[in-house]
């Protein structure tokens, strides 16, 4: 495109707050994905492009990458900077280059006093990043324009018209390249991209706060960052592969009732033989499809991390399904769902002891409700949710091929033979509908399907929230806490090498569970070859209590099926306009139940959560 026409087009797009892509030549391109007071620049040197720097610059909202031989950088940048200053009161310009000769790994070049706090913020975030590979850093103060030693300055920030321009140069020592061949080390390059992107964005928010007319809250309301078509394609493909199978259904026995009768007949001495559903997929083909996804080509490192993390989990699940019914399954489960640490085990044992006397008290006859009656209550709760979101599309199914109840892709499935104590019904409705269905549809309202399917490791937070919802509606009983604690003990016992019968007798003889309850706890733990997932209910509940005591809000945890350490990622994507606020709020986070949150904040713990 003609350079003068291109500049006019860029300035107009800034005034109209509209994204624009301008291709000057094969190697030179201006991209304004979102109109913000920032421009990142990379001048490709004559010896060739630095892949890491080029990708890093292009991953940001506003970038100019090109060769000096076919682009007049000063002529292009000057009117763009002027217009951004007019729109926002100030503008930040950052040029990034490679420097093999410098003493440190990273150097921030500045010539303005006003740039110092931003440079210090960048360095601080870079050094404190947990992924940082001990990079050495320095701030270089210069008397004139910061620049690469080999080329002329891109602009003079000390000129009168650029008083509101904050200009920084960032020089990188290319440790991500092999010295002898010049080829990149892919994993080191990825690490560089991720930590530099995070630090750049944090320092830019600091610049927004200190130097522009924008408030950070206004900054978050700016137009959504434009997403690569590749991002949506990979999101769709990950979802497609995830939806080809239902992991829990595939590892849940079909013959639980018959197995229980045979186990009794064998005087509880022979481990039951479980039958499973036929596999509807070839796990190896799914793996192949997963690794054909070009996640490495995604510019945005945060989104690339999300996808890579999910692919790794799906890969591990495929290995588990290949190993269903043998020893390898349990090793895969440890990868996906984790182990039982000492603190969790001791807490579980303490719960079993604290609530044991309660379980020994003679109980009056319990009123039971059947599957049809429970389904009616669930439909009433769905009606409550539809008042918030009328187009909510879900339902309740009563079916013969499952045991108990489970939510599958936003639908509540109930076994035809299911019965539950009437006093437990409200708690289970909040557990299944108020948590699992709410987070599914909140996740489904997001641009990324990942948030409804579940990010890797979401189960701990999800099940912890679900159990906590039972407490919130005053229906978390001592017996229920004992079952959750017994699952932890059973998982630990299984991992120690004990068979089904050994763990069954531990629960019956030592912890005084009924034979049928002990059987069902063991079935959940030993299914598939050894599933450690059931330890997550107590682990997640403990995490939620700690989270609340830190003064944090529960609502952000309902944005989809996330895990707790994803909260900074969720916050970043929300600030960038890439995630929406939750559309549904469960009943247990409304009056009259909110007083129970205050009890936790004022000191209630896992040993006095039981409402009865």
Backbone torsions as a table, in degrees:
resi	resn	phi	psi	omega
1	UNK	NA	142.9	175.4
2	UNK	-55.8	131.9	-172.3
3	UNK	-61.3	-42.8	-178.5
4	UNK	-66.3	-40.2	176.8
5	UNK	-64.9	-39.3	-179.9
6	UNK	-63.5	-40.8	179.8
7	UNK	-65.2	-43.7	177.7
8	UNK	-59.5	-42.9	178.9
9	UNK	-62.6	-41.0	-180.0
10	UNK	-65.3	-45.1	-179.8
11	UNK	-63.2	-41.6	178.2
12	UNK	-62.2	-41.1	-179.6
13	UNK	-64.1	-34.3	178.1
14	UNK	-67.2	-44.7	179.8
15	UNK	-61.3	-41.1	-176.8
16	UNK	-86.8	-2.5	-178.8
17	UNK	56.7	41.9	-179.1
18	UNK	-115.1	136.2	177.3
19	UNK	-60.4	153.3	178.3
20	UNK	-151.1	144.0	173.8
21	UNK	-122.8	125.6	-179.1
22	UNK	-127.1	117.8	179.3
23	UNK	-97.4	108.1	179.5
24	UNK	-78.1	-40.1	179.1
25	UNK	-157.8	-175.5	-178.6
26	UNK	-56.0	-40.0	-174.5
27	UNK	-104.6	-3.7	-173.3
28	UNK	-120.3	123.8	-174.5
29	UNK	-149.2	138.2	173.1
30	UNK	-107.1	129.1	179.3
31	UNK	-130.0	121.0	172.3
32	UNK	-116.8	90.1	-178.4
33	UNK	-72.1	-31.6	-179.9
34	UNK	-146.8	137.1	-175.5
35	UNK	-83.0	101.9	179.1
36	UNK	-135.6	161.2	-176.3
37	UNK	-79.8	60.3	-178.0
38	UNK	-149.7	141.2	171.1
39	UNK	-142.2	123.8	174.2
40	UNK	-99.8	136.5	-175.3
41	UNK	-127.6	138.1	171.2
42	UNK	-134.1	116.8	176.3
43	UNK	-93.9	114.9	-177.7
44	UNK	-69.1	121.5	-178.5
45	UNK	-73.5	166.1	-176.3
46	UNK	-63.5	-29.8	-177.8
47	UNK	-76.3	-7.3	175.2
48	UNK	124.7	165.6	-174.1
49	UNK	-74.0	138.1	168.6
50	UNK	-88.5	111.6	-172.4
51	UNK	-60.9	-39.2	-178.0
52	UNK	-66.4	-47.3	-177.9
53	UNK	-65.9	-43.0	179.3
54	UNK	-58.6	-46.7	-179.0
55	UNK	-67.9	-40.6	179.0
56	UNK	-59.3	-47.7	-178.7
57	UNK	-64.5	-44.9	-178.2
58	UNK	-65.9	-23.3	-178.3
59	UNK	-73.8	-14.5	-179.4
60	UNK	-87.8	166.1	-173.0
61	UNK	-64.2	-36.8	-176.1
62	UNK	-129.0	117.4	-174.6
63	UNK	-144.9	151.7	173.4
64	UNK	-133.7	116.0	179.7
65	UNK	-123.9	133.9	178.8
66	UNK	178.9	179.8	178.6
67	UNK	-102.5	138.2	178.3
68	UNK	-63.7	-23.7	-178.5
69	UNK	-69.3	-23.5	179.3
70	UNK	-126.9	17.4	179.6
71	UNK	-150.7	129.2	174.5
72	UNK	-87.9	94.6	-173.3
73	UNK	-58.9	-44.9	-177.8
74	UNK	-62.2	-41.4	-179.1
75	UNK	-66.7	-32.7	179.8
76	UNK	-78.7	-44.9	-172.7
77	UNK	-71.5	-40.9	-173.0
78	UNK	-54.6	-52.5	-179.8
79	UNK	-67.2	-30.1	178.3
80	UNK	-67.2	-44.7	179.5
81	UNK	-63.4	-43.2	179.1
82	UNK	-57.2	-45.6	-176.5
83	UNK	-68.8	-38.6	178.7
84	UNK	-64.9	-38.0	176.5
85	UNK	-64.7	-41.4	177.4
86	UNK	-60.7	-40.1	-175.8
87	UNK	-76.0	-37.4	-168.8
88	UNK	-119.2	-5.3	179.5
89	UNK	88.7	-16.2	178.5
90	UNK	-167.1	165.8	179.7
91	UNK	-150.1	148.4	177.0
92	UNK	-111.6	128.8	177.0
93	UNK	-118.1	127.1	-179.5
94	UNK	-127.2	123.7	172.2
95	UNK	-107.4	136.7	-179.2
96	UNK	-119.5	137.2	178.2
97	UNK	-146.6	166.4	178.3
98	UNK	-94.9	139.9	176.9
99	UNK	-141.6	102.6	-177.3
100	UNK	-73.9	-21.3	-170.3
101	UNK	-92.7	-12.0	-171.5
102	UNK	-72.9	161.4	-174.6
103	UNK	-77.0	-30.9	-177.7
104	UNK	-105.8	170.5	179.4
105	UNK	-78.1	-33.7	-179.2
106	UNK	-136.4	135.2	175.7
107	UNK	-133.8	130.8	176.6
108	UNK	-101.0	118.7	-178.9
109	UNK	-99.4	125.2	178.5
110	UNK	-137.6	154.3	175.3
111	UNK	-129.4	-0.1	-179.6
112	UNK	-114.9	139.8	176.1
113	UNK	-60.8	-34.7	-177.5
114	UNK	-66.3	-20.0	-179.6
115	UNK	-82.5	-15.3	-173.9
116	UNK	-60.4	-49.1	-179.0
117	UNK	-62.1	-31.3	179.0
118	UNK	-72.1	-41.4	177.4
119	UNK	-62.9	-40.9	179.5
120	UNK	-66.3	-37.8	177.3
121	UNK	-63.3	-43.8	179.4
122	UNK	-60.4	-48.6	-178.6
123	UNK	-62.8	-43.2	-179.1
124	UNK	-60.8	-46.1	-179.7
125	UNK	-67.4	-36.0	179.1
126	UNK	-64.3	-45.9	-176.7
127	UNK	-71.3	-28.6	-177.7
128	UNK	-90.0	-6.8	-179.5
129	UNK	-64.6	130.8	-176.4
130	UNK	-66.1	-18.7	178.0
131	UNK	-88.7	-4.9	-175.8
132	UNK	-63.1	130.4	-178.7
133	UNK	-92.1	45.6	177.3
134	UNK	57.5	46.5	178.2
135	UNK	-72.6	135.1	174.7
136	UNK	-84.2	143.7	-173.5
137	UNK	-133.0	161.1	176.4
138	UNK	-157.7	152.1	171.7
139	UNK	-109.4	121.9	-178.4
140	UNK	-103.8	115.7	179.1
141	UNK	-93.3	125.0	-176.7
142	UNK	-118.5	157.2	-179.0
143	UNK	-84.0	-27.9	178.9
144	UNK	-114.3	-159.4	-176.6
145	UNK	-65.8	133.4	174.2
146	UNK	-61.0	136.0	-178.9
147	UNK	-160.3	161.1	168.8
148	UNK	-65.3	135.9	-175.0
149	UNK	-62.1	-21.3	-172.8
150	UNK	-92.4	-11.7	-176.8
151	UNK	-135.3	165.7	-177.8
152	UNK	-70.9	156.5	178.5
153	UNK	-59.3	146.9	-178.4
154	UNK	-76.3	-27.2	-178.2
155	UNK	-165.5	159.5	177.4
156	UNK	-103.5	102.0	-176.9
157	UNK	-70.2	-12.6	-178.5
158	UNK	-88.1	-4.2	177.7
159	UNK	-64.1	150.1	-175.5
160	UNK	-55.5	-41.8	-175.4
161	UNK	-70.6	-11.9	-177.2
162	UNK	-111.6	30.9	178.4
163	UNK	-60.3	-31.1	-179.2
164	UNK	-94.5	12.4	178.1
165	UNK	-97.5	129.4	173.8
166	UNK	-106.4	117.5	-172.3
167	UNK	-117.3	126.6	177.5
168	UNK	-128.6	144.3	169.4
169	UNK	-111.9	139.3	177.9
170	UNK	-122.0	117.5	178.5
171	UNK	-103.8	135.2	-178.4
172	UNK	-121.7	135.8	172.7
173	UNK	-86.8	124.6	-168.3
174	UNK	-81.1	67.2	177.1
175	UNK	-66.0	-14.9	-179.0
176	UNK	-79.9	-1.8	177.5
177	UNK	-109.9	142.6	173.0
178	UNK	-70.7	124.7	-174.8
179	UNK	-60.6	-39.8	-174.0
180	UNK	-78.6	-36.9	-175.6
181	UNK	-106.2	-19.9	-177.0
182	UNK	81.1	-4.8	179.7
183	UNK	-73.9	150.4	-177.0
184	UNK	-81.6	151.0	167.4
185	UNK	-91.1	108.0	-170.0
186	UNK	-57.5	-42.2	-175.5
187	UNK	-72.4	-38.0	177.2
188	UNK	-67.1	-41.6	178.0
189	UNK	-58.6	-44.2	179.4
190	UNK	-61.9	-41.8	179.1
191	UNK	-61.7	-45.8	177.4
192	UNK	-55.6	-51.5	-178.1
193	UNK	-55.3	-45.9	-174.5
194	UNK	-66.6	-46.6	-176.9
195	UNK	-72.1	-34.8	179.1
196	UNK	-69.7	-39.5	178.9
197	UNK	-61.5	-45.7	179.9
198	UNK	-61.2	-44.8	-178.6
199	UNK	-66.6	-40.1	177.8
200	UNK	-60.0	-45.6	-176.5
201	UNK	-68.1	-37.7	178.5
202	UNK	-67.2	-41.4	-179.6
203	UNK	-69.8	-31.0	177.2
204	UNK	-67.5	-39.6	175.9
205	UNK	-62.0	-36.1	176.5
206	UNK	-65.3	-40.9	175.9
207	UNK	-61.1	-45.5	177.7
208	UNK	-55.2	-46.3	-176.6
209	UNK	-65.9	-40.8	-172.8
210	UNK	-86.2	-33.3	-165.1
211	UNK	-123.4	-9.5	-177.2
212	UNK	-110.2	169.8	178.0
213	UNK	-78.4	-7.2	-179.7
214	UNK	-80.4	144.8	165.2
215	UNK	-90.3	153.5	-179.8
216	UNK	-58.6	-36.7	179.1
217	UNK	-62.5	-36.3	176.8
218	UNK	-69.5	-39.0	179.1
219	UNK	-57.6	-39.2	-178.9
220	UNK	-67.9	-20.5	-177.0
221	UNK	-89.3	-3.1	-179.4
222	UNK	-65.1	166.5	-174.5
223	UNK	-54.9	147.8	-178.8
224	UNK	-59.7	138.6	173.8
225	UNK	-60.5	136.4	178.0
226	UNK	-71.6	134.4	-178.8
227	UNK	-101.2	139.9	173.9
228	UNK	-58.8	142.6	172.2
229	UNK	-55.4	-32.3	179.8
230	UNK	-61.7	-35.0	-180.0
231	UNK	-62.4	-47.6	-178.6
232	UNK	-67.8	-34.0	178.8
233	UNK	-64.7	-45.4	-179.0
234	UNK	-69.3	-40.0	175.8
235	UNK	-56.7	-45.4	179.2
236	UNK	-63.7	-42.5	-178.8
237	UNK	-69.1	-38.9	175.4
238	UNK	-61.7	-41.7	178.1
239	UNK	-63.8	-43.0	-179.5
240	UNK	-60.1	-45.0	179.3
241	UNK	-67.1	-37.9	179.7
242	UNK	-64.6	-35.6	-174.2
243	UNK	-85.1	0.1	177.2
244	UNK	-74.8	-14.0	-176.3
245	UNK	-149.6	158.2	172.0
246	UNK	-116.8	105.6	-171.0
247	UNK	-56.9	-49.5	-175.8
248	UNK	-65.4	-37.8	176.5
249	UNK	-62.9	-39.4	-177.2
250	UNK	-71.5	-20.1	179.1
251	UNK	-109.0	6.2	177.2
252	UNK	-97.5	131.3	-176.6
253	UNK	-63.0	146.5	174.9
254	UNK	-85.8	-21.6	-170.2
255	UNK	-114.6	38.5	-176.0
256	UNK	-58.1	-44.8	-177.2
257	UNK	-64.2	-46.6	179.1
258	UNK	-65.5	-38.5	179.8
259	UNK	-63.4	-37.9	178.6
260	UNK	-64.2	-44.3	180.0
261	UNK	-64.4	-40.7	178.9
262	UNK	-68.8	-37.5	178.8
263	UNK	-61.5	-42.5	176.1
264	UNK	-62.6	-44.5	-178.3
265	UNK	-60.8	-34.0	179.4
266	UNK	-85.7	13.7	179.1
267	UNK	57.6	31.6	174.2
268	UNK	65.3	19.8	-175.0
269	UNK	-100.0	-21.0	-178.7
270	UNK	-107.3	130.6	177.3
271	UNK	-61.9	133.2	-177.5
272	UNK	-65.6	152.1	175.9
273	UNK	-102.4	118.7	-176.4
274	UNK	-100.0	145.7	174.1
275	UNK	-109.6	144.5	-176.9
276	UNK	-124.0	162.5	177.4
277	UNK	-62.7	148.8	173.5
278	UNK	-61.7	146.3	-178.3
279	UNK	-76.1	120.5	-178.4
280	UNK	-83.6	0.2	-176.2
281	UNK	-134.4	162.3	167.2
282	UNK	-100.9	105.4	-175.7
283	UNK	-54.1	-33.1	-178.8
284	UNK	-69.6	-34.2	176.5
285	UNK	-68.8	-38.0	176.4
286	UNK	-61.1	-43.8	177.7
287	UNK	-57.8	-44.6	-179.8
288	UNK	-60.2	-44.0	179.5
289	UNK	-62.1	-39.3	-178.8
290	UNK	-63.3	-41.9	-175.8
291	UNK	-87.0	-0.2	168.9
292	UNK	-84.7	-9.8	179.7
293	UNK	-74.2	130.5	-173.3
294	UNK	-87.6	59.9	-178.6
295	UNK	-63.1	-30.7	-178.8
296	UNK	-65.9	-15.3	-180.0
297	UNK	-91.6	-0.1	179.5
298	UNK	-76.8	129.3	-178.9
299	UNK	-70.2	-36.2	-172.6
300	UNK	-84.0	109.9	-175.0
301	UNK	-66.0	-30.5	179.1
302	UNK	-65.1	-46.8	-179.9
303	UNK	-69.6	-37.6	176.8
304	UNK	-59.9	-40.1	177.9
305	UNK	-61.6	-44.8	178.7
306	UNK	-56.5	-47.7	-176.1
307	UNK	-69.3	-41.2	-179.6
308	UNK	-64.0	-39.3	179.1
309	UNK	-63.1	-43.5	179.9
310	UNK	-67.6	-40.9	178.9
311	UNK	-61.1	-41.4	179.4
312	UNK	-61.4	-42.3	179.4
313	UNK	-65.9	-45.2	179.6
314	UNK	-62.4	-37.7	176.3
315	UNK	-59.3	-47.1	-179.8
316	UNK	-63.7	-38.1	178.5
317	UNK	-65.5	-37.7	177.4
318	UNK	-62.8	-40.3	177.0
319	UNK	-62.1	-40.5	177.7
320	UNK	-61.8	-42.6	-179.4
321	UNK	-67.2	-36.3	174.7
322	UNK	-60.3	-37.1	-176.0
323	UNK	-94.1	9.6	-177.0
324	UNK	-53.1	127.0	177.5
325	UNK	92.4	-2.2	176.5
326	UNK	-132.0	-178.0	-171.5
327	UNK	-60.6	-35.3	-176.9
328	UNK	-59.7	-27.1	-179.2
329	UNK	-58.9	-44.8	-178.0
330	UNK	-64.9	-38.0	178.3
331	UNK	-64.2	-39.2	176.6
332	UNK	-65.7	-36.9	179.0
333	UNK	-62.2	-38.1	177.7
334	UNK	-62.9	-35.9	177.4
335	UNK	-66.1	-44.2	-173.0
336	UNK	-83.6	-44.0	-172.2
337	UNK	-110.2	-10.2	174.3
338	UNK	89.1	178.9	-175.0
339	UNK	-105.5	-175.3	174.7
340	UNK	-110.6	113.8	178.8
341	UNK	-84.8	171.0	-174.0
342	UNK	-62.3	-41.3	-178.6
343	UNK	-62.7	-43.1	179.1
344	UNK	-64.2	-43.3	-179.3
345	UNK	-63.9	-45.3	-178.8
346	UNK	-65.8	-37.5	176.8
347	UNK	-63.7	-43.0	179.3
348	UNK	-60.8	-45.7	179.5
349	UNK	-62.8	-39.0	179.1
350	UNK	-65.2	-40.6	178.0
351	UNK	-61.9	-43.1	179.8
352	UNK	-60.7	-35.8	179.8
353	UNK	-76.6	-47.7	-176.2
354	UNK	-60.0	-41.6	-175.2
355	UNK	-95.6	7.3	-176.7
356	UNK	-67.7	-42.3	-178.0
357	UNK	-61.1	-37.2	178.7
358	UNK	-60.7	-39.6	-176.3
359	UNK	-72.5	-19.0	-178.7
360	UNK	-86.2	-13.1	-179.1
361	UNK	-64.7	138.7	178.0
362	UNK	-61.8	129.5	-176.6
363	UNK	-104.4	138.7	175.6
364	UNK	-65.8	161.7	177.5
365	UNK	-55.0	135.2	-175.5
366	UNK	-95.4	134.3	174.9
367	UNK	-77.4	129.5	-178.2
368	UNK	-110.8	151.2	172.0
369	UNK	-122.2	149.2	-176.0
370	UNK	-94.9	-176.4	-175.6
371	UNK	-60.1	-41.9	-178.3
372	UNK	-64.6	-42.7	179.9
373	UNK	-67.8	-38.6	178.6
374	UNK	-67.3	-38.4	178.1
375	UNK	-61.3	-37.2	179.0
376	UNK	-63.2	-42.4	178.5
377	UNK	-64.3	-39.4	179.6
378	UNK	-64.0	-40.3	179.3
379	UNK	-65.1	-35.3	176.6
380	UNK	-64.6	-37.7	178.6
381	UNK	-69.6	-35.9	176.4
382	UNK	-65.1	-34.3	176.0
383	UNK	-63.0	-39.2	176.8
384	UNK	-60.0	-41.4	-179.7
385	UNK	-71.1	-34.8	-179.5
386	UNK	-67.6	-20.8	175.0
387	UNK	-66.2	-26.0	176.5
388	UNK	-88.4	-31.7	-175.9
389	UNK	-143.5	87.3	-171.9
390	UNK	-57.3	-27.7	-177.0
391	UNK	-89.2	15.9	178.7
392	UNK	-59.3	118.4	-177.5
393	UNK	-108.8	101.1	176.8
394	UNK	-158.4	-177.5	-179.0
395	UNK	-167.3	-172.4	179.9
396	UNK	-126.4	130.6	180.0
397	UNK	-121.9	135.0	171.6
398	UNK	-102.3	124.2	-174.3
399	UNK	-140.5	160.7	-174.5
400	UNK	-93.5	-17.9	-169.5
401	UNK	-95.9	19.6	175.9
402	UNK	-132.8	164.9	174.0
403	UNK	-110.5	133.0	177.8
404	UNK	72.4	-138.9	-179.3
405	UNK	-133.1	150.0	175.3
406	UNK	-159.0	149.4	174.7
407	UNK	-96.4	129.0	-179.9
408	UNK	-128.6	109.2	-179.6
409	UNK	51.1	47.8	173.7
410	UNK	83.6	1.3	179.5
411	UNK	-111.8	135.0	178.4
412	UNK	-87.7	120.4	178.7
413	UNK	-107.2	130.9	-176.5
414	UNK	-124.7	132.1	176.4
415	UNK	-65.3	140.1	178.5
416	UNK	-57.0	-29.8	-175.8
417	UNK	-97.1	9.4	-173.7
418	UNK	-70.0	135.1	170.9
419	UNK	-135.7	145.8	179.9
420	UNK	-145.2	149.8	176.0
421	UNK	-61.5	137.3	-179.4
422	UNK	-57.4	-34.6	-178.3
423	UNK	-69.7	-17.5	-179.9
424	UNK	-93.8	-10.0	-170.4
425	UNK	-62.0	-46.3	-177.9
426	UNK	-61.1	-42.4	179.7
427	UNK	-61.6	-43.8	-178.5
428	UNK	-68.7	-33.9	177.0
429	UNK	-62.8	-43.2	179.0
430	UNK	-70.0	-34.0	177.8
431	UNK	-63.8	-52.0	-173.1
432	UNK	-83.9	-48.5	-176.5
433	UNK	-86.1	-50.2	-175.2
434	UNK	-67.6	-21.8	178.9
435	UNK	-113.3	-62.7	-172.7
436	UNK	-66.2	-42.8	179.7
437	UNK	-74.5	-39.5	178.8
438	UNK	-60.7	-47.4	-178.4
439	UNK	-69.8	-29.9	177.2
440	UNK	-63.3	-48.0	-176.4
441	UNK	-77.6	-30.6	170.9
442	UNK	-62.9	-40.5	176.8
443	UNK	-66.0	-36.5	-178.2
444	UNK	-69.2	-22.2	179.0
445	UNK	-79.7	-4.7	-179.8
446	UNK	-85.6	157.7	178.6
447	UNK	-63.6	-26.4	-177.7
448	UNK	-102.0	129.7	-179.3
449	UNK	-66.1	-21.8	-179.5
450	UNK	-52.3	-33.6	-173.6
451	UNK	-77.8	-16.6	173.2
452	UNK	-95.2	-32.6	178.8
453	UNK	-74.5	-30.6	-179.7
454	UNK	112.6	123.8	174.1
455	UNK	-71.8	161.2	179.9
456	UNK	-56.8	132.7	177.7
457	UNK	76.2	16.9	-177.5
458	UNK	-68.8	-18.7	-170.7
459	UNK	-61.0	-37.0	-178.0
460	UNK	-60.9	-50.9	179.5
461	UNK	-66.2	-41.3	-177.0
462	UNK	-63.0	-48.4	-178.8
463	UNK	-73.2	-32.9	175.4
464	UNK	-62.7	-44.3	176.4
465	UNK	-61.7	-41.9	-177.2
466	UNK	-63.7	-43.1	177.5
467	UNK	-68.3	-39.0	179.1
468	UNK	-62.6	-33.1	178.1
469	UNK	-61.7	-31.5	177.8
470	UNK	-65.1	-40.9	175.6
471	UNK	-63.5	-42.8	-176.3
472	UNK	-59.7	-33.1	179.9
473	UNK	-97.3	20.4	173.5
474	UNK	63.6	32.2	-177.9
475	UNK	-130.0	26.7	175.8
476	UNK	-94.6	103.1	-173.8
477	UNK	-87.6	163.5	174.8
478	UNK	-61.7	-38.5	178.7
479	UNK	-62.7	-40.6	179.6
480	UNK	-64.5	-44.1	178.1
481	UNK	-62.1	-37.5	178.2
482	UNK	-63.6	-39.5	179.3
483	UNK	-64.9	-42.6	179.4
484	UNK	-63.9	-39.6	178.0
485	UNK	-68.9	-38.1	-179.7
486	UNK	-63.8	-32.2	177.8
487	UNK	-62.7	-38.6	178.1
488	UNK	-64.3	-47.2	179.8
489	UNK	-60.9	-41.2	-179.8
490	UNK	-65.2	-41.9	177.7
491	UNK	-61.8	-45.8	179.8
492	UNK	-61.2	-43.1	-179.0
493	UNK	-63.7	-41.2	178.1
494	UNK	-63.1	-45.2	-178.4
495	UNK	-65.2	-23.6	178.0
496	UNK	-78.2	-3.4	174.6
497	UNK	104.4	5.5	-178.9
498	UNK	-82.1	147.7	-179.8
499	UNK	-85.8	179.2	-176.0
500	UNK	-55.6	-47.5	-177.3
501	UNK	-65.0	-40.3	178.4
502	UNK	-57.5	-46.9	-178.3
503	UNK	-69.2	-37.5	176.4
504	UNK	-57.4	-48.6	-178.0
505	UNK	-69.3	-31.3	174.4
506	UNK	-59.5	-45.2	-178.3
507	UNK	-69.4	-36.7	-177.6
508	UNK	-78.5	-50.8	-172.2
509	UNK	-80.3	-39.9	-174.7
510	UNK	-91.7	-36.9	-175.4
511	UNK	-110.1	2.4	169.1
512	UNK	61.2	39.8	170.8
513	UNK	-85.0	154.4	174.8
514	UNK	-67.7	159.3	-177.0
515	UNK	-62.1	-40.0	-177.3
516	UNK	-70.0	-41.8	178.1
517	UNK	-63.9	-43.1	179.1
518	UNK	-60.7	-39.9	178.7
519	UNK	-61.1	-45.6	-177.5
520	UNK	-68.4	-35.2	175.0
521	UNK	-62.5	-46.1	-179.1
522	UNK	-66.7	-36.9	178.9
523	UNK	-60.0	-45.0	-179.9
524	UNK	-62.1	-36.9	-175.3
525	UNK	-80.4	-36.6	-175.2
526	UNK	-92.8	-5.1	-177.6
527	UNK	-60.1	146.5	176.4
528	UNK	76.1	-16.7	-175.3
529	UNK	124.8	1.1	178.0
530	UNK	126.3	97.6	-175.5
531	UNK	-111.7	117.7	-175.9
532	UNK	-87.3	2.0	-175.1
533	UNK	-57.0	-33.8	-173.5
534	UNK	-67.7	-14.5	175.3
535	UNK	-72.6	-14.1	-174.4
536	UNK	-75.6	-21.5	-177.7
537	UNK	-62.4	-50.0	179.7
538	UNK	-71.7	-41.4	179.0
539	UNK	-58.6	-43.9	179.7
540	UNK	-66.8	-39.4	178.7
541	UNK	-62.6	-43.6	178.3
542	UNK	-62.1	-39.6	179.1
543	UNK	-64.9	-39.3	179.4
544	UNK	-63.6	-42.2	179.4
545	UNK	-61.1	-45.1	178.1
546	UNK	-61.9	-42.7	-179.5
547	UNK	-58.7	-45.5	-178.9
548	UNK	-67.8	-39.6	-179.8
549	UNK	-65.0	-23.6	177.1
550	UNK	-78.3	0.6	177.1
551	UNK	83.3	18.3	-176.4
552	UNK	-94.1	156.6	-175.7
553	UNK	-89.4	143.4	178.9
554	UNK	-76.8	-29.5	-172.9
555	UNK	-52.0	-44.4	-179.3
556	UNK	-60.3	-23.2	-179.0
557	UNK	-73.0	-12.0	-177.0
558	UNK	-96.8	7.4	-175.7
559	UNK	-67.6	-17.4	179.8
560	UNK	170.4	-167.2	-179.9
561	UNK	-90.0	86.9	-175.2
562	UNK	-116.1	173.9	170.8
563	UNK	-116.0	163.5	-169.1
564	UNK	-61.9	-39.2	-177.6
565	UNK	-77.0	1.7	171.7
566	UNK	-86.9	-6.5	-175.6
567	UNK	-58.0	-43.3	175.8
568	UNK	-60.3	-35.5	177.7
569	UNK	-66.6	-43.8	178.8
570	UNK	-61.0	-43.0	-179.9
571	UNK	-62.9	-42.7	-179.8
572	UNK	-63.3	-47.0	-178.0
573	UNK	-67.2	-31.4	176.8
574	UNK	-69.3	-43.5	177.6
575	UNK	-59.6	-35.2	-178.9
576	UNK	-83.2	0.0	178.3
577	UNK	80.0	15.6	-177.0
578	UNK	-96.4	-8.1	174.2
579	UNK	-129.0	149.6	-179.5
580	UNK	-102.4	157.5	173.6
581	UNK	-67.2	153.3	-180.0
582	UNK	-57.3	140.3	178.4
583	UNK	-89.8	-19.8	-176.9
584	UNK	-121.8	140.6	175.2
585	UNK	-123.4	124.9	-176.5
586	UNK	-70.5	158.7	-178.9
587	UNK	-59.3	-35.6	-174.5
588	UNK	-70.9	-8.6	174.1
589	UNK	-103.8	28.1	175.3
590	UNK	-130.5	170.0	176.0
591	UNK	-64.7	147.0	8.9
592	UNK	-94.7	18.4	-169.7
593	UNK	-91.5	-12.5	-173.5
594	UNK	-63.8	-21.5	179.4
595	UNK	-62.8	-25.4	179.7
596	UNK	-68.9	-28.6	174.3
597	UNK	-63.3	-40.1	-179.0
598	UNK	-63.8	-32.6	178.5
599	UNK	-63.6	-40.1	178.4
600	UNK	-66.2	-44.7	-179.2
601	UNK	-61.6	-29.8	-176.7
602	UNK	-94.3	6.5	170.2
603	UNK	129.7	-10.5	178.2
604	UNK	-60.3	143.7	-179.1
605	UNK	-131.9	-170.3	-173.7
606	UNK	-61.1	-22.4	-175.8
607	UNK	-92.2	-4.0	172.3
608	UNK	-132.6	32.2	177.4
609	UNK	-80.3	-27.0	-173.5
610	UNK	-61.9	129.7	179.9
611	UNK	-85.2	-16.7	178.2
612	UNK	-164.3	NA	NA
